[in-house]
């Protein structure tokens, strides 16, 4: 098999790496972790090399920059793939651990490597592994937001990534000191956080004492990246093509609070539990209570958002509301779990309207 086409591309503001890989015979290609500000460069290179971009892969929901995946899809027709942990409505493919995608005669294998975030994946292509923020050159990603876990990251690196042959080349999502790559062997020996001489408890202690400031773009990047980097109206309200149930993102819901009717369909205990509820939400538990509430709504045209923990019950509620004549009913995508992840305001006392 001929040598793979390979380009490592750099974005200076956030020290982010993007990777373009192609099969020289079929010209099919993939791109990993594109940055939205660099889409012109990336798409231009794809055209210059006469490649047919098949997949755009993100290793995780980035907090320091906005992905270019959605914009690249619009321009090339490539499919966007990301971990299924995110249940990301904008992605074409929700990857499972061990899943393989083909481009030309080659394969990219998705490996679940959580810890930096809950949905981090690494991508293995031949003798290379693209580790996102799970494993960096002489370092690793932080674990203090987006459901990160030092314990999970330790396991991901030591039990999964370090299980690859020592000569495997490691390509990270970032580097801040001028390095471009490393190897499994070098990190096993010299990584100051994760070398084989460091045990799990020491690693957890190191991570607990980093005291890092949040990335500057976190409040912009995370919501945008949950929509594949696209922030236009068409990507904020998703008409639920796959399920037939209209959905609305937490970002759009938050921006319209005070102008929407928000109905939480969980039980009272969940309404006031750790996840809390959206301010001014009306509590109407799915079932008879909700059916009675729907009968009393006079304004059938008012935008109404149904909420639960993850989006399952709210989808059922939305379907019921549509059957009862509500014309603008939506299920909150990702539910209160996603709402909390984005650090939007919550209440934990009985409110309502």
C-alpha positions in Angstrom: 0.0 0.0 0.0 1.3 3.4 -1.0 2.2 6.0 1.7 -0.7 7.9 3.2 -1.2 11.6 2.4 -0.6 13.4 5.6 -0.7 17.1 6.6 -0.4 18.6 10.1 -1.9 22.1 10.2 -1.6 24.7 12.9 -3.9 27.4 14.3 -1.8 29.9 16.2 -4.3 31.7 18.5 -5.2 28.5 20.4 -2.2 26.4 19.5 -4.5 23.8 17.9 -3.6 21.1 15.4 -5.7 19.9 12.5 -4.9 16.8 10.6 -5.7 16.0 6.9 -5.2 12.4 5.8 -5.9 10.9 2.4 -5.7 7.8 0.4 -3.5 8.4 -2.7 -5.3 5.9 -4.9 -8.9 6.8 -4.4 -8.3 10.4 -3.2 -10.7 9.9 -0.3 -9.7 11.8 2.8 -10.6 12.7 6.4 -9.9 15.7 8.5 -9.5 15.7 12.3 -10.2 18.7 14.6 -10.6 21.6 12.1 -10.9 25.1 13.5 -13.5 27.4 12.1 -11.2 30.3 11.5 -9.0 28.1 9.3 -11.7 26.5 7.1 -10.7 28.5 4.0 -7.1 27.1 4.4 -8.3 23.6 5.0 -10.8 23.4 2.2 -8.3 25.1 -0.1 -5.7 22.4 0.6 -8.3 19.6 0.0 -8.9 21.1 -3.4 -5.2 21.7 -4.2 -4.5 18.0 -3.4 -7.6 16.9 -5.5 -9.0 15.0 -2.5 -12.6 14.0 -1.8 -13.3 14.7 1.8 -15.4 11.9 3.3 -15.4 12.5 7.0 -14.8 15.4 9.4 -13.9 14.0 12.9 -13.8 15.9 16.2 -11.9 14.3 19.1 -14.3 16.0 21.5 -16.4 19.1 22.2 -13.6 21.7 22.4 -13.7 24.5 24.9 -11.0 26.8 23.6 -12.0 27.1 19.9 -15.0 26.6 17.6 -14.9 23.6 15.3 -14.9 24.0 11.6 -16.7 20.7 11.1 -20.1 22.1 10.2 -18.8 24.7 7.8 -16.6 22.1 6.1 -19.6 19.8 5.7 -21.5 22.6 4.0 -18.7 23.2 1.5 -17.7 19.6 0.8 -20.5 17.3 1.6 -18.3 15.3 4.1 -20.0 13.7 7.0 -19.4 14.9 10.6 -18.5 12.3 13.2 -18.2 12.7 17.0 -18.6 10.6 20.1 -22.1 9.3 20.7 -21.7 10.3 24.3 -22.7 13.8 23.3 -25.9 12.7 21.5 -25.1 15.6 19.2 -28.1 16.3 17.0 -26.0 18.1 14.3 -23.6 15.2 13.7 -24.1 12.7 10.9 -22.3 9.9 12.8 -22.4 9.3 16.5 -19.3 7.1 17.1 -19.1 4.1 19.4 -15.9 2.8 20.9 -14.1 0.6 18.4 -16.1 1.8 15.4 -14.2 2.0 12.1 -14.7 4.3 9.2 -13.2 3.7 5.8 -11.6 6.2 3.5 -10.1 4.6 0.3 -8.5 1.4 1.3 -7.7 2.7 4.8 -9.5 2.7 8.1 -9.7 5.1 11.0 -10.7 3.5 14.3 -12.5 5.4 17.1 -11.4 4.8 20.6 -13.2 6.1 23.7 -10.6 7.9 25.8 -12.7 9.9 28.3 -11.2 12.0 31.1 -10.5 15.4 29.6 -14.2 15.5 28.8 -16.7 12.7 29.1 -16.9 12.2 25.3 -13.2 12.3 24.3 -12.2 10.0 21.5 -8.8 9.2 20.0 -8.5 8.1 16.4 -6.1 5.3 15.2 -4.9 5.3 11.6 -2.2 2.8 10.8 0.8 3.4 13.1 -0.5 6.8 14.2 -2.9 7.8 16.9 -4.6 11.2 17.1 -5.3 11.7 20.8 -7.1 15.0 21.0 -6.5 16.5 24.5 -6.3 13.0 26.2 -2.5 12.8 25.7 -0.3 15.7 24.8 3.4 15.9 24.3 4.7 15.6 27.9 1.3 16.4 29.3 -2.5 15.8 29.1 -5.7 17.8 29.0 -7.3 19.2 32.1 -10.1 17.3 33.8 -12.0 20.0 35.7 -14.9 20.8 33.3 -17.4 19.1 30.9 -17.7 16.0 33.1 -14.0 15.5 33.1 -12.4 12.9 35.4 -8.8 12.4 36.4 -9.5 8.8 37.2 -11.0 8.1 33.8 -8.2 10.0 32.0 -5.6 8.0 33.9 -7.3 4.8 32.7 -7.7 6.1 29.1 -4.0 6.8 28.8 -2.5 4.0 30.8 -4.8 1.2 29.8 -5.8 2.2 26.3 -3.3 4.5 24.7 -0.2 3.0 26.4 -1.4 -0.4 25.2 -0.4 0.5 21.6 3.1 -0.5 20.3 5.8 1.8 21.7 6.7 3.0 18.2 3.2 4.4 17.6 3.3 8.0 16.7 1.1 10.3 18.8 -0.4 13.5 17.3 -2.1 15.7 19.9 -4.8 18.4 19.4 -2.6 21.1 20.9 1.0 22.0 21.7 2.2 25.1 23.4 5.9 24.6 23.3 6.7 24.0 19.7 6.4 20.2 19.6 4.5 18.5 16.7 4.4 14.9 17.7 5.6 12.3 20.2 5.5 8.5 20.6 3.9 6.1 23.1 7.4 5.1 24.2 8.5 8.7 24.9 5.3 9.4 26.9 5.6 6.2 28.9 9.1 7.3 29.9 9.0 11.1 30.1 5.5 12.4 30.6 5.6 14.3 33.9 2.0 13.4 34.7 1.4 10.0 33.2 4.8 8.2 32.8 4.8 4.6 34.0 6.5 5.7 37.2 3.5 7.7 38.3 0.6 5.9 40.0 -3.1 6.9 39.8 -3.3 8.7 43.2 -0.2 10.8 42.3 -1.8 11.7 39.0 -5.1 12.7 40.6 -3.1 14.9 43.1 -1.3 16.6 40.2 -4.5 17.3 38.3 -6.3 18.6 41.4 -3.6 21.2 41.9 -3.4 22.7 38.4 -5.6 25.7 39.2 -6.1 26.7 35.6 -8.3 29.5 34.5 -11.2 28.6 32.1 -10.4 28.9 28.4 -11.3 32.4 27.1 -13.8 31.1 24.6 -15.5 28.4 26.7 -18.9 30.1 26.9 -18.9 30.7 23.1 -17.1 27.5 22.0 -19.0 24.8 23.9 -22.5 25.9 22.8 -21.3 26.4 19.2 -19.5 23.1 19.1 -22.6 21.2 20.3 -24.0 22.5 16.9 -20.9 21.5 14.9 -19.6 25.0 15.0 -22.6 26.4 13.2 -24.6 29.1 15.0 -27.2 30.0 12.4 -30.9 29.7 13.1 -31.1 26.5 11.0 -28.8 24.8 13.4 -30.3 26.2 16.6 -33.8 24.9 16.0 -33.7 21.4 14.6 -36.9 20.1 13.2 -36.2 16.5 14.3 -35.8 14.9 10.9 -34.7 11.6 12.4 -37.4 11.4 15.1 -40.2 13.6 13.8 -40.1 15.6 17.0 -39.1 19.3 16.8 -36.2 20.1 19.1 -34.6 23.3 20.3 -31.2 23.8 21.7 -30.4 25.1 25.2 -28.7 28.1 23.7 -31.8 29.3 21.8 -34.0 28.5 24.8 -31.8 30.5 27.1 -31.7 33.5 24.7 -35.5 33.6 24.6 -36.4 33.0 28.3 -39.3 35.3 29.1 -40.8 34.9 25.7 -41.2 31.1 25.8 -43.6 28.9 27.7 -41.3 26.3 29.4 -42.9 23.1 30.7 -40.9 20.7 32.8 -42.4 17.2 32.6 -40.3 15.5 35.3 -41.6 14.6 38.8 -41.4 17.1 41.7 -38.3 15.4 43.2 -36.4 15.7 39.9 -37.6 19.3 39.5 -35.8 20.2 42.7 -32.9 17.8 42.6 -29.2 18.5 41.7 -30.0 19.4 38.1 -32.6 21.8 39.2 -35.0 23.4 36.8 -35.1 26.3 34.3 -36.2 29.6 36.0 -40.0 30.2 35.5 -40.5 26.7 34.3 -44.0 25.3 34.7 -44.0 21.8 36.4 -46.4 19.3 34.7 -45.4 15.7 35.1 -45.7 13.6 32.0 -49.0 11.7 32.1 -52.4 12.8 33.3 -51.0 16.0 34.9 -49.5 17.2 31.6 -52.6 16.2 29.7 -54.8 18.4 32.0 -52.3 21.2 31.7 -52.4 21.1 27.9 -56.1 21.3 27.9 -56.0 24.6 29.8 -53.5 26.3 27.4 -55.5 28.9 25.4 -52.7 30.3 23.2 -52.0 27.3 20.9 -49.5 29.3 18.8 -47.1 30.3 21.6 -43.6 28.7 21.5 -43.5 26.0 24.1 -40.4 24.1 25.2 -40.8 20.8 27.0 -38.0 19.8 29.4 -36.8 16.6 31.2 -33.5 15.2 32.3 -32.0 14.1 29.0 -34.6 14.7 26.3 -36.5 11.4 26.2 -39.6 12.3 28.2 -39.7 15.8 26.7 -39.8 14.3 23.2 -42.9 12.3 24.2 -44.4 15.4 25.8 -43.8 17.4 22.6 -45.5 14.7 20.5 -48.5 14.8 22.8 -48.6 18.6 22.7 -48.6 18.6 18.9 -51.5 16.1 19.0 -53.4 18.4 21.3 -53.1 21.3 18.9 -49.9 23.2 20.1 -48.4 24.4 16.8 -45.0 25.5 18.1 -43.9 22.8 20.5 -40.3 21.8 21.0 -38.3 19.3 23.1 -35.2 20.7 24.8 -32.3 19.0 23.2 -30.2 17.2 25.8 -32.5 18.2 28.7 -31.4 19.6 32.0 -28.1 17.6 31.7 -27.1 19.7 28.7 -28.5 22.9 30.3 -26.3 22.4 33.3 -23.2 21.5 31.2 -23.6 24.9 29.6 -23.8 26.6 33.0 -27.1 28.2 32.3 -29.1 29.4 35.4 -31.2 26.9 37.4 -33.5 27.0 40.4 -34.1 24.3 42.9 -37.2 25.6 44.7 -40.8 25.4 43.6 -41.5 28.1 41.1 -43.6 28.1 38.0 -46.0 30.2 36.0 
